[in-house]
Amino acid sequence: MTPLAVLLFALGFAVSWAAGRYLGRFAAIAQGAAIGCCGVGAFIYGMPDFWKDNILYVLVILLIYGLIGAVIFRAGVARREGAK
């Protein structure tokens, strides 16, 4: 895994939390777009050989990545609601 892939995965998590914490409207859309773009980008640009050779593993990893991103998003929403 290259540093670019790690950076993109971490960026997806950070944007996911920030969308839950600071956005009211369209937060779920922003979270989904961030997780999708960052996750796929991490595989395409950060690990191109793994992407080409193991597409089934990539899809399972992206599913798990999306589920973890959803938990992080819900933590941001809970923080926002607790701050009100």
Residue pairs with C-beta under 8 A, 6 or more apart in sequence:
1 46
1 47
2 46
2 47
4 42
4 45
4 46
5 42
5 43
5 45
5 46
5 47
6 42
6 46
8 38
8 39
8 41
8 42
8 45
8 46
9 38
9 39
9 42
9 65
11 34
11 38
12 34
12 35
12 37
12 38
12 39
12 42
12 65
12 69
13 68
13 69
13 72
15 30
15 31
15 34
15 38
16 31
16 34
16 35
16 69
16 70
16 72
16 73
16 76
17 72
17 73
17 75
17 76
18 76
19 27
19 28
19 30
19 31
19 34
19 73
19 76
20 27
20 31
20 72
20 73
20 74
20 75
20 76
20 77
20 78
20 79
20 80
21 76
21 77
21 79
21 80
22 76
22 80
23 30
27 73
27 77
28 73
31 69
31 70
31 73
34 69
35 65
35 66
35 69
35 70
36 66
39 62
39 65
39 66
40 62
43 50
43 51
43 58
43 61
43 62
44 51
50 57
50 58
51 58
